Amino acid sequence: MLPGEPEGALPSLVRVGRHGVVVPNKDYLESFRLLSTDPQVVSYRLDPKARWSDGTPITWEDVAAQWRATNPTNPEYKLIAARGYEHIAGVERGADDFEAIVRFTDRFAERKHLFTELYPRSLTPDPKVFDTAWADAPLLSTGPFKVDHLDKVAKTITLVRDAAWWGERPKLDRIVLRAVPPGTQPEALGNGEIDEAFVETWDELVRVEGLPGTTVRPIGSMEGFALAVFNGAPGSIVADRELRAALARGIDRATITRAVLAGTAAVGRRADNHIFSVNSRYYQDHSALLTFDPAEAARRLDALGWRLDGGVRHRDGRPLRLRTVISADHPERRDTAKMIQQQLGALGVVIDIQEVAYQAYFPEYINVGNFDLALFSRGGDDARPISFAVPFYTRGSTTQLNVGHNGNERIDRLFEQASRELDDEKRMALGNEIDKAIWEEAFCLPLHTSTGHYAVRAGLVNTDVTAFFRPADYTKVGFLK
């Protein structure tokens, strides 16, 4: 039994390995070929054996229907992020039903990462079906396992081996996925409820190391990072870039990183780039554009009219008070919030910390902009750093991931330019120009990377395949005899 979500319930036409190399996922895609460069035209040759769980073949029509739903010209489709589909002009049938010809409107450098998850065409024609049909349970799936049972009370999904699977035979007969809140996974592992636990804090590490028959393995990926995001939406107290820049200079990210990582089982470091992970050869530190300097922060606050009055800064009778929203079951975020509270408090800025339930954190607070300052983590992807970052830092209706409604025209323009740049070195150089522009806009402060550990029941092997490779390959997971 594993914690997490049923990755692999939908097909991925491509597979991404440890070093970001993108290759066809041979269980679904025989090849993808660039037929033309100007305009770009790509042939996707699908595996004729590939089927949905109801026996329907996976064809070019699934590819075309997905593009129509995600491109994003129809605002009725509630997209979290387009991530490249807006660059497609159309999808048509190739030599037969198992070839999709994808035509692009312009050059799109990270095209190989499209269709990393393919939806069945029955899901995509209607916006309401697309947005809500799978809210209670998956209607169609594909892969080596299929959904057998969903228990909302026990919060489990049982997957069983699909006899109709055409690929490599899985080692396991079934997998039970259980929803386990962060911080409680060591106990769930000890009680036999799960066979693998994610370990983030030293306390959790100590708890799992004392469990008999348990192996602890480090996670090597450092693509994601923790961050602090200001709400720059109109009407927000921190809508003014100059105020955000002043406040950011009062936050000591180095001290936060040392304190947080000293109390965790993670191997990490301070993150100083919004686009590239610390492992990327393109990573550059541009944090000097917004360096920690409390004296300069105080001077800027004074210049903006936020004057000290009884230990608290006011302007026009309004106190400089920020509501910082964190998830209640995340001790690392709580520690970070308290340090920011202390650091900005020394400047006369009031930080009110609001802890909310994990289940409500994103849908009721972060995603709807119900905060002044928010602390959370985001993932990363060094194989497609530009298109992955676009939704977090650009403006417009095509993304819901820019939760603070921040950004500017220059950032949008640089992302568009980088997306079209086919030369890898030039594109990555533009990525660093984007990072500089984000620092200058002062709306998102990367804090630190972290990796953590997995605690695995003795004999369970190849779970690292689900951590390093996308999509997760559960055919490789099994128990030693």
C-alpha positions as CSV (number, residue, x, y, z in Angstrom):
1,M,0.0,0.0,0.0
2,L,1.4,3.4,-1.0
3,P,0.5,7.0,-0.1
4,G,-0.3,9.3,-3.0
5,E,-2.4,9.5,-6.1
6,P,-3.0,7.0,-8.9
7,E,-0.4,8.2,-11.3
8,G,-0.5,6.3,-14.5
9,A,-4.3,6.1,-14.7
10,L,-4.0,8.3,-17.8
11,P,-1.5,7.6,-20.6
12,S,1.6,9.7,-21.2
13,L,2.8,9.8,-24.8
14,V,6.3,10.6,-23.6
15,R,8.6,9.5,-20.8
16,V,11.1,11.8,-19.0
17,G,14.1,10.3,-17.4
18,R,16.6,11.3,-14.7
19,H,18.4,13.8,-16.8
20,G,15.4,15.3,-18.5
21,V,15.7,13.3,-21.6
22,V,12.4,13.0,-23.4
23,V,11.6,9.8,-25.3
24,P,8.4,8.2,-26.7
25,N,6.6,6.1,-24.1
26,K,6.5,2.9,-26.2
27,D,3.4,1.6,-24.5
28,Y,1.4,4.3,-26.2
29,L,3.6,6.1,-28.7
30,E,5.8,4.4,-31.3
31,S,7.5,7.7,-32.4
32,F,7.2,11.4,-32.7
33,R,8.9,13.0,-35.8
34,L,9.4,16.6,-36.7
35,L,8.1,16.9,-40.3
36,S,8.6,20.6,-40.7
37,T,10.4,23.4,-38.8
38,D,8.7,26.5,-40.2
39,P,5.9,26.1,-39.4
40,Q,6.5,23.3,-37.0
41,V,4.7,20.1,-37.8
42,V,5.0,16.9,-35.8
43,S,3.8,13.4,-36.4
44,Y,2.7,11.3,-33.4
45,R,2.6,7.6,-34.3
46,L,0.4,5.9,-31.7
47,D,0.7,2.2,-30.7
48,P,-2.4,0.5,-32.3
49,K,-2.5,-1.9,-29.3
50,A,-3.2,0.9,-26.8
51,R,-6.7,0.9,-25.4
52,W,-8.8,2.7,-22.8
53,S,-10.2,0.7,-20.0
54,D,-13.5,0.3,-21.9
55,G,-11.7,-1.3,-24.8
56,T,-11.9,1.9,-27.0
57,P,-8.7,2.4,-29.1
58,I,-6.5,5.4,-28.3
59,T,-6.4,7.3,-31.6
60,W,-5.6,10.7,-33.2
61,E,-9.1,11.8,-32.1
62,D,-8.0,11.7,-28.4
63,V,-5.0,14.0,-29.3
64,A,-7.2,16.4,-31.3
65,A,-9.9,16.5,-28.6
66,Q,-7.4,17.3,-25.9
67,W,-5.9,20.1,-27.9
68,R,-9.4,21.6,-28.4
69,A,-10.1,21.6,-24.7
70,T,-6.7,22.9,-23.5
71,N,-5.6,25.4,-26.1
72,P,-7.1,27.7,-24.3
73,T,-9.5,29.7,-26.6
74,N,-12.7,28.6,-24.8
75,P,-12.9,30.2,-21.3
76,E,-15.5,27.7,-20.2
77,Y,-12.7,25.1,-19.8
78,K,-11.3,25.8,-16.3
79,L,-7.6,25.3,-17.0
80,I,-5.0,25.3,-14.3
81,A,-2.3,25.9,-17.0
82,A,-2.1,25.6,-20.8
83,R,1.6,24.8,-20.8
84,G,2.2,24.8,-24.6
85,Y,-1.2,23.9,-26.1
86,E,-1.8,27.5,-27.0
87,H,1.0,27.1,-29.5
88,I,-0.9,24.5,-31.5
89,A,-2.8,25.6,-34.6
90,G,-4.5,22.3,-35.2
91,V,-4.5,18.5,-35.0
92,E,-5.5,16.3,-37.9
93,R,-5.6,12.6,-38.9
94,G,-2.4,11.2,-40.5
95,A,-2.0,8.1,-42.6
96,D,-4.5,6.2,-40.4
97,D,-6.4,6.6,-37.1
98,F,-3.1,5.9,-35.2
99,E,-1.2,8.9,-36.5
100,A,-1.9,12.5,-35.3
101,I,-0.4,15.4,-37.2
102,V,0.1,18.4,-34.9
103,R,0.6,21.8,-36.6
104,F,1.9,24.7,-34.6
105,T,1.1,28.4,-35.0
106,D,4.8,29.3,-34.5
107,R,8.0,27.9,-33.1
108,F,7.6,26.1,-29.8
109,A,10.9,25.0,-28.3
110,E,9.6,22.6,-25.6
111,R,7.1,20.8,-27.8
112,K,8.3,17.3,-26.8
113,H,6.6,17.7,-23.4
114,L,3.1,18.1,-24.8
115,F,0.7,15.3,-24.1
116,T,2.6,14.1,-21.1
117,E,-0.9,13.1,-19.9
118,L,-3.5,12.3,-22.5
119,Y,-7.2,12.5,-21.7
120,P,-9.9,10.3,-23.3
121,R,-11.9,12.1,-26.0
122,S,-15.1,11.3,-24.1
123,L,-13.9,13.6,-21.3
124,T,-13.0,16.7,-23.4
125,P,-15.8,17.8,-25.7
126,D,-18.0,19.3,-23.0
127,P,-16.5,21.9,-20.6
128,K,-18.7,20.8,-17.7
129,V,-17.7,17.1,-18.2
130,F,-14.1,18.2,-18.5
131,D,-14.2,20.2,-15.3
132,T,-16.3,17.9,-13.0
133,A,-16.9,14.4,-14.4
134,W,-14.0,12.9,-12.5
135,A,-14.6,14.7,-9.2
136,D,-15.9,11.6,-7.5
137,A,-14.1,8.8,-9.4
138,P,-12.2,8.1,-12.7
139,L,-14.6,7.2,-15.5
140,L,-11.9,5.8,-17.8
141,S,-8.3,4.9,-17.4
142,T,-5.6,2.9,-19.0
143,G,-2.3,1.3,-18.1
144,P,-1.0,-1.8,-16.4
145,F,-3.5,-1.3,-13.5
146,K,-7.2,-0.3,-13.5
147,V,-9.4,1.1,-10.8
148,D,-11.1,-1.7,-8.9
149,H,-12.6,0.1,-5.9
150,L,-12.7,3.6,-4.4
151,D,-13.5,3.9,-0.7
152,K,-14.2,7.4,0.4
153,V,-14.5,6.5,4.0
154,A,-11.2,4.8,4.2
155,K,-9.7,7.2,1.7
156,T,-8.3,4.4,-0.5
157,I,-8.2,3.6,-4.2
158,T,-7.6,0.0,-5.1
159,L,-5.9,-0.7,-8.4
160,V,-5.7,-4.2,-9.8
161,R,-3.7,-5.7,-12.7
162,D,-5.5,-5.2,-16.0
163,A,-5.6,-8.5,-17.9
164,A,-6.0,-6.5,-21.2
165,W,-2.7,-4.6,-20.6
166,W,-0.5,-4.9,-23.7
167,G,2.8,-3.8,-22.1
168,E,5.3,-5.3,-19.7
169,R,3.6,-7.5,-17.0
170,P,3.5,-5.8,-13.6
171,K,5.2,-7.4,-10.7
172,L,2.3,-6.7,-8.3
173,D,-1.3,-8.0,-8.5
174,R,-2.7,-4.9,-6.9
175,I,-1.8,-1.5,-5.4
176,V,-3.8,0.2,-2.7
177,L,-3.3,4.0,-2.6
178,R,-4.2,5.6,0.7
179,A,-4.6,9.3,1.4
180,V,-2.4,10.0,4.4
181,P,-1.8,13.6,5.7
182,P,1.7,14.9,5.9
183,G,3.3,14.2,9.3
184,T,1.3,11.1,10.0
185,Q,2.9,8.8,7.5
186,P,5.5,7.3,10.0
187,E,2.6,6.0,12.2
188,A,0.8,4.7,9.1
189,L,3.9,2.9,8.1
190,G,4.4,1.5,11.6
191,N,0.8,0.3,11.8
192,G,1.0,-1.5,8.5
193,E,-1.4,0.9,6.7
194,I,1.1,1.8,4.1
195,D,4.4,0.3,2.8
196,E,6.1,3.6,2.0
197,A,6.2,6.9,3.8
198,F,7.5,10.4,2.8
199,V,9.8,11.7,5.6
200,E,10.4,15.4,5.8
201,T,11.4,16.4,9.4
202,W,14.1,15.0,11.8
203,D,11.3,14.0,14.2
204,E,9.7,11.9,11.4
205,L,13.1,10.4,10.5
206,V,13.7,9.3,14.0
207,R,10.3,7.7,14.2
208,V,10.7,5.7,11.0
209,E,14.3,4.7,11.7
210,G,13.1,2.9,14.9
211,L,10.6,0.8,12.9
212,P,11.7,-2.8,12.4
213,G,12.0,-4.0,8.8
214,T,12.2,-0.5,7.4
215,T,14.7,1.0,4.9
216,V,15.2,4.7,4.6
217,R,16.2,6.1,1.2
218,P,17.1,9.7,0.2
219,I,15.2,11.4,-2.6
220,G,17.6,13.0,-4.9
221,S,15.4,15.4,-6.9
222,M,15.8,19.1,-6.0
223,E,13.7,20.6,-8.8
224,G,11.1,22.2,-6.6
225,F,11.4,24.8,-3.8
226,A,9.5,26.5,-1.0
227,L,8.5,30.1,-1.7
228,A,6.8,33.1,-0.2
229,V,4.3,34.8,-2.5
230,F,2.8,38.3,-2.1
231,N,-0.7,39.0,-3.2
232,G,-0.3,41.7,-5.8
233,A,-3.9,41.9,-7.0
234,P,-5.6,45.3,-7.1
235,G,-6.8,46.4,-3.7
236,S,-4.3,44.2,-1.8
237,I,-2.2,46.0,0.8
238,V,0.9,44.7,-1.1
239,A,-0.3,45.6,-4.6
240,D,2.5,48.2,-4.8
241,R,5.7,46.8,-6.2
242,E,7.8,49.3,-4.2
243,L,6.2,48.2,-1.0
244,R,6.8,44.5,-1.9
245,A,10.5,45.3,-2.7
246,A,10.9,47.0,0.7
247,L,9.3,44.1,2.6
248,A,11.4,41.6,0.7
249,R,14.6,43.3,1.8
250,G,13.4,42.7,5.4
251,I,13.2,38.9,5.0
252,D,16.3,37.0,5.8
253,R,16.1,34.0,3.5
254,A,19.5,32.7,4.5
255,T,18.6,32.4,8.1
256,I,15.2,30.9,7.2
257,T,17.0,28.2,5.1
258,R,19.5,27.3,7.8
259,A,16.8,27.1,10.5
260,V,14.3,25.1,8.5
261,L,16.7,22.6,7.0
262,A,18.5,22.1,10.3
263,G,15.2,20.8,11.6
264,T,14.4,18.5,8.7
265,A,15.6,15.2,7.3
266,A,16.1,17.0,3.9
267,V,19.3,17.7,2.1
268,G,18.7,21.2,0.6
269,R,20.0,24.7,0.1
270,R,18.8,28.2,-0.5
271,A,17.0,28.7,-3.8
272,D,18.1,31.8,-5.7
273,N,16.5,31.3,-9.1
274,H,12.8,31.1,-10.1
275,I,13.3,29.2,-13.3
276,F,16.2,26.7,-12.9
277,S,16.7,24.3,-10.1
278,V,20.0,24.3,-8.1
279,N,21.0,21.1,-10.0
280,S,20.7,22.8,-13.5
281,R,23.8,23.8,-15.3
282,Y,21.9,27.0,-16.2
283,Y,21.2,28.0,-12.6
284,Q,22.4,31.5,-11.7
285,D,22.0,33.4,-8.5
286,H,20.3,36.8,-9.1
287,S,19.2,37.3,-5.5
288,A,21.5,40.4,-5.1
289,L,18.7,42.3,-6.9
290,L,16.6,41.9,-3.7
291,T,19.2,41.2,-1.0
292,F,18.4,41.2,2.7
293,D,19.1,44.6,4.1
294,P,16.8,45.7,7.0
295,A,18.2,49.2,7.1
296,E,17.5,49.7,3.5
297,A,14.0,48.1,4.0
298,A,13.3,50.7,6.8
299,R,14.5,53.6,4.6
300,R,12.2,52.5,1.7
301,L,9.2,52.1,4.0
302,D,9.8,55.6,5.4
303,A,10.0,56.9,1.8
304,L,6.7,55.3,0.9
305,G,5.0,57.0,3.8
306,W,4.8,54.0,6.1
307,R,6.0,55.6,9.3
308,L,6.5,54.1,12.7
309,D,3.8,55.0,15.3
310,G,3.9,53.1,18.6
311,G,6.1,50.4,17.1
312,V,3.8,49.7,14.1
313,R,4.1,51.4,10.7
314,H,1.0,53.3,9.5
315,R,0.1,55.3,6.4
316,D,-3.0,57.5,6.3
317,G,-4.2,55.9,9.5
318,R,-3.9,52.3,8.1
319,P,-1.5,49.9,9.9
320,L,1.0,47.9,7.8
321,R,-0.5,44.5,8.6
322,L,-0.2,41.4,6.5
323,R,-2.2,38.2,6.8
324,T,0.1,35.2,6.2
325,V,-1.8,32.0,5.5
326,I,-0.2,28.6,6.0
327,S,-1.4,25.0,6.1
328,A,-2.0,24.0,9.7
329,D,-0.4,20.5,9.4
330,H,3.0,21.8,8.0
331,P,5.5,22.5,10.8
332,E,8.1,23.8,8.4
333,R,5.7,26.5,7.1
334,R,4.8,27.4,10.7
335,D,8.5,27.9,11.6
336,T,9.0,30.0,8.4
337,A,6.0,32.2,9.1
338,K,7.2,32.8,12.7
339,M,10.6,33.9,11.5
340,I,9.2,36.2,8.9
341,Q,6.9,37.6,11.6
342,Q,9.9,38.3,13.8
343,Q,12.1,39.7,11.0
344,L,9.4,42.1,9.6
345,G,8.1,42.8,13.1
346,A,11.5,44.4,13.9
347,L,10.7,46.9,11.1
348,G,7.3,47.7,12.5
349,V,5.3,45.4,10.1
350,V,2.6,43.3,11.7
351,I,2.4,39.7,10.4
352,D,-0.8,37.9,11.4
353,I,-0.4,34.1,10.9
354,Q,-3.5,32.3,9.9
355,E,-3.3,28.5,10.0
356,V,-6.0,26.7,8.0
357,A,-6.9,23.1,7.3
358,Y,-4.9,21.3,4.8
359,Q,-7.9,20.4,2.7
360,A,-9.0,24.1,2.5
361,Y,-5.6,25.7,2.1
362,F,-5.5,25.9,-1.7
363,P,-9.2,25.8,-2.8
364,E,-10.4,28.4,-0.2
365,Y,-7.4,30.6,0.3
366,I,-4.4,30.3,-2.1
367,N,-6.2,29.7,-5.4
368,V,-8.7,32.5,-4.8
369,G,-6.2,35.1,-3.6
370,N,-7.5,35.0,0.0
371,F,-4.1,36.1,1.6
372,D,-1.6,38.9,1.8
373,L,1.4,36.6,2.0
374,A,1.4,32.9,1.4
375,L,3.9,30.1,2.0
376,F,3.9,26.9,0.0
377,S,6.1,24.8,-2.4
378,R,6.0,24.4,-6.1
379,G,7.5,21.8,-8.3
380,G,10.0,22.2,-11.0
381,D,11.0,20.5,-14.3
382,D,14.5,21.1,-15.6
383,A,13.6,19.2,-18.8
384,R,11.1,22.0,-19.7
385,P,12.0,24.9,-17.4
386,I,10.4,27.7,-19.5
387,S,7.0,26.2,-20.2
388,F,6.8,24.7,-16.7
389,A,7.3,28.2,-15.2
390,V,5.0,30.1,-17.5
391,P,1.8,29.6,-15.4
392,F,3.4,30.8,-12.2
393,Y,4.7,34.1,-13.4
394,T,2.7,35.3,-16.3
395,R,-0.6,37.2,-16.4
396,G,-3.8,36.5,-18.2
397,S,-6.7,34.1,-18.2
398,T,-4.7,31.0,-19.4
399,T,-3.3,30.2,-15.9
400,Q,-4.6,29.8,-12.4
401,L,-1.2,29.2,-10.9
402,N,-0.2,32.9,-10.6
403,V,-2.2,33.0,-7.4
404,G,-0.9,36.5,-6.4
405,H,-2.0,38.0,-9.8
406,N,1.5,39.4,-10.2
407,G,3.8,40.1,-13.1
408,N,4.3,42.7,-15.8
409,E,4.5,43.1,-19.6
410,R,8.3,42.6,-19.7
411,I,8.0,39.2,-17.9
412,D,5.2,38.1,-20.3
413,R,7.2,39.2,-23.3
414,L,10.4,37.4,-22.2
415,F,8.5,34.2,-21.6
416,E,7.0,34.4,-25.1
417,Q,10.4,35.0,-26.6
418,A,12.0,32.1,-24.8
419,S,9.1,29.8,-25.7
420,R,9.9,30.4,-29.4
421,E,13.7,30.2,-29.2
422,L,14.9,26.9,-30.6
423,D,18.5,27.3,-29.7
424,D,18.9,25.7,-26.2
425,E,21.7,28.0,-25.0
426,K,19.9,31.2,-26.1
427,R,16.6,29.9,-24.6
428,M,18.2,29.2,-21.2
429,A,19.9,32.7,-21.3
430,L,16.5,34.2,-21.7
431,G,15.4,32.1,-18.8
432,N,17.9,33.8,-16.6
433,E,16.7,37.2,-17.9
434,I,13.2,36.2,-16.9
435,D,14.5,35.3,-13.4
436,K,16.1,38.8,-13.1
437,A,12.8,40.4,-14.1
438,I,10.9,38.4,-11.5
439,W,13.3,39.4,-8.7
440,E,12.9,43.0,-9.8
441,E,9.1,42.7,-9.6
442,A,9.4,41.5,-6.0
443,F,6.4,39.3,-5.8
444,C,7.8,35.8,-5.2
445,L,10.7,34.9,-3.0
446,P,12.2,31.5,-3.5
447,L,13.3,30.2,-0.1
448,H,15.0,26.8,-0.2
449,T,15.0,23.4,-1.9
450,S,14.6,20.2,0.0
451,T,14.6,16.6,-0.9
452,G,13.6,14.5,2.1
453,H,13.6,10.7,2.4
454,Y,11.3,7.7,1.7
455,A,10.9,5.1,4.4
456,V,10.2,1.8,2.7
457,R,9.1,-1.5,4.1
458,A,11.9,-4.1,3.7
459,G,11.7,-6.1,0.5
460,L,9.8,-3.4,-1.4
461,V,11.9,-2.4,-4.4
462,N,11.9,0.0,-7.4
463,T,9.7,2.6,-5.7
464,D,12.5,5.1,-6.8
465,V,11.2,4.5,-10.3
466,T,8.1,6.4,-9.4
467,A,10.1,9.3,-7.9
468,F,12.6,9.9,-10.7
469,F,10.8,9.1,-13.9
470,R,7.7,10.7,-15.3
471,P,5.2,9.2,-15.6
472,A,5.6,6.8,-12.7
473,D,6.2,3.2,-13.8
474,Y,4.4,0.9,-11.4
475,T,5.2,-2.2,-13.5
476,K,8.7,-2.1,-11.9
477,V,7.5,-2.0,-8.3
478,G,7.4,-5.2,-6.3
479,F,8.6,-7.3,-3.3
480,L,11.7,-9.4,-3.3
481,K,11.1,-13.1,-2.9
